[in-house]
Amino acid sequence: MAKAKYIHTTADLASELWHEVYKRYYPAKQLDTLVDTLQSADAIEEDIDNDVNYFLVLLGGKVIGYFAWKMENTSLHLLHLYLKPEFRGKALGRDIVASCERLARGEGRGRVWCTVHAKALPVQQFFKAKGYRLLGPAEEDETTRLPGQLIFERML
């Protein structure tokens, strides 16, 4: 898939999923701005230029989600993991997280971390069940991007 088409597919999917996931946490206007700022085609292209790796999740040839990660000094930062609602709870997220952990280990990184919305209790439970621990609230800056986030980490 050509880079531009791939980026636009990812941005369209991100907009759809972010609006579905975050509509209960942010007012509509703020959510539109967050999506535009953080997951527009331009924002994704800028991420990729800054060593963020984006992947579309396909099942039976259909795009059903996406995830993104970046290697940092001693860790892999899982920036995004979103699946369409009908594909949640089917072990796909578990497999994606496990593959990120394997990749981090293979690259000699001792830690995987991510941020989760403070009100997204099922997502927090998901990461806790995978052996992640809550470190506390994320600073609201360029690394977290979304307000109201908690940091979860797993030492490998």
PyMOL commands that set and color helices and strands:
alter all, ss='L'
color gray80, all
select helices_A, chain A and resi 3-22+28-39+41-49+85-87+92-106+121-129
alter helices_A, ss='H'
color red, helices_A
select strands_A, chain A and resi 53-59+62-71+75-83+111-117+133-137+149-155
alter strands_A, ss='S'
color yellow, strands_A
deselect
rebuild
show_as cartoon
